[in-house]
């Protein structure tokens, strides 16, 4: 994605590797992916829509049943399952704290970050004394201090990881109730081959861990390398319970196209890159994938393409101009204008969308207050109810402001980097004008991160000026930056939408690749 730039996100991982070795921070990349921007967007939204301090993000929809299910355990015990939501600005990351007692009476615990697909993250030390819970996660540089409520139903406290963030946990009895419904996520067994592979970007000395999916039969098959968006992503481009690249790989492989998808640098089984890595390095990683595919007898070495999402759509043209082995490229919300212009437009669009939602919520809140006044005939009772509602709104606003202040260090660290400077100054048009292979550029009509109209027009003009005779520009109605069917396109809707990848987007990509390769015309 394009910034909405966060830190790291959890990757899918081989069972032999502990979860904590892949998770750099629970405040993860949610966005998408090397997604462009995020901390700053929230600040700007606060300036435009003050009411958003109490509501902007995923709100109660991400925090399922936080008050409806209480454990029957006594108020003096912290054993059991606890659910909380770490507010990181545009999103809330749902965390599950699982506390148990060992045979010797000592407390043990693990943490799940549901929206980052991270399970059983290690809690190294945990104590509960005089109503106060303390735990530490050394591998993440994280800790928590919370106070248990008198009824034993809530822990109120602060989470520390680079900053201090308000984090409250509520007791729950059934963790499965918190799982988001993602009906498109494919289930095993698959009707095709899946293989764990690795290869190396020799220039940068980076070893990449990946999954290769192969259609049934002997081949040779056309193939694609998937390139993720902004931020450290796993091979499935996982976020908020969605796994877009897993869904895309499954769809294309069923249509006779082999797919290679790798963990980003520092994620999963892929080794770390350097502190000054830019999109050019990620393009080199993609070409290392192309070189690997050329060694496989099942792959048609003349029909290897690249599919890049968001910033990956910047990397794909770079790679295509540096290698004659790239047969075609697909740009999914790939930038057509400079990062500086793109982010300026993005900030305005997202702020406007979030403000629109805030207006709707403010109207609903106002209506509820007026209903209370009309229906409650006892003035004293009405005043009490109105006072409680006002206090609740003020407390929520304060938590938002506290979280934003805590994010200040992380925001400045994310922006003051070689990567971000490169991204802001890079103009993709000169590179697009050097692309000679077939190009499919698609974007969602309601994409607020890579503004569709301006972006696709710039790509069209660059390819036309270059004399490229085989390219297609497609604007897909009612789709957002993740290619989900959406109402407004606002990032705060990403987790609420059950659809991971709109069928029309999958079909558009699949049909175009089939038309440019020897893949079968009908899906398996």
C-alpha positions, 0 to 999 in steps of 0.5 A: 500500500501506500503510506498509511506507513506503519512499522512492521507486520507479522508474517505467516511463518514456518512452524519451526520458527517462533512467532516473536522472531517475525514481529517487530512491533504490534503496531504493525504495518497495517498498511497495506502494506508498504502502505503509504502514510498513516500516523500523519493522516490521523493528525490531519483528520483531527484538525479537520474533524474534531469529533473524530478524536472519539471515534475515528478508526474501527471503533466497536465493530473491531472490538466484538462483544467487549462488554457482553461476555464476562467470565465467571471467575472471581474478581481477584483472579486474572486467569483466562482470556482478555481482549483489548484494542490497541489504538494506532490512529486509523485502526485498532489492532485487536489483541488477546491476552491469554493468562493461565497458571502453571502447576507451581502456581506461577502465571504464564501468558501469551498474546495474539495479535488477531489483525496481524495473524500473529498467534501465541507471542511470548510473554516472558514475565507476568505478575499480578499483585494488589490488583495490578497486572504487569507483563513484559515481552522482551523480543518486542521491547513491549510491556504492560501495566494494568489495574483490575476492576473491582468486578474482575471484568476489566483491566485498565492500563497502558502498553509501552512499545516505543511510546506509551499507549492506552490499552484496556482489556475486557474479560471474554470466555470464547476467543473464537467470537473475536475472529473476523469472517473472511470467506474468501480465504482458501482452505486446504487441501488445495487442488494444486501443488504448494511448495515452500522455496527460497532464493537469493538476491545476490546483489544485496545478499538477501535470502528470500523465503517464499511459497510457489503454487503450481497448477496440476500437470507438468507445465510449463506454466506461465508464472507471476511474481507478486510484489507487496505494498508499503511496509514490511509485509508477509507473503500473503500481504496480511492485514486486518484478517485479510490475506489478499495475496493468498486469495490472488495466488489461489485464484490465478493458480486455479486458472493455470498460472503459477504464482511466487509470493515471498516475505518482505525483507525482515519478515518470515523467513526472509533475511533483513535488508539494509537501513537505507533500502528503497523501492529499487531494492524491492524491485531487485528482490522481484527480479531475484524471484524471476531468476528463480522461476527460470530454473524451474522446469514447470515454468515457461521462462518466456512467460514470467510476469510481475504483479505489484500492489501499491508501492509494488506497482512502482517496483514492477516497472523498475524491474521490467526496465532492467530485465528482458526476462519480464514478459508483462506487468500488472499494476494494482493501484500502482502510483503514476505520479510522484509520492509527494503529489500522491500523498498530498491528494491522499491526505485530503481524500481520507480526511474528507471520507473520515469526516463524512463518517463522523458527521453521520455518527454525530447526527446519530449521537445527537438523535440519541441524546434528544431521544433521551430528553424526550422519553425521560420525563424525570429531569434528574434521571435525564440529566444523569444519563446525559452527563454519563454520555458526555463523560463517555465521549470526553474519555474516548476523546482523551484516549484518542489524543493520548494515543496520538501523542504516544505515536509522535515518536513513531511517526517522526521515525517513519517519515525521517528515513531514506525510504520515505525521502526516496518515495516522496521525490520519485516520479514513476513516469520516466520509468513507465515510459521505458516499459516495452512489455504489455501492461495492465493497470487497474485501480479502484474507483474509491481508492483514497490512498492512490487517487484513481483518476489522477493516477490512471491518467498519468500512467496512460499518458506515460505509456502512450508517450512511450509508444507502448502498443499493448497496455490496458487501463481499467477503473473498477467501480466501487472498489477501494485501495485493497480492491474490496467493494466499499461504501466510502473507500475510507481505510477505517472500513477495511477491516469491517468489509468481509470481502478480501478481493472483489471477484471483478478485480480477480477476473480482470487480472486473470482474464488479461494474463490468460489473454497474454499467455498460454494459460487455459481459458477456463478456470479449474 
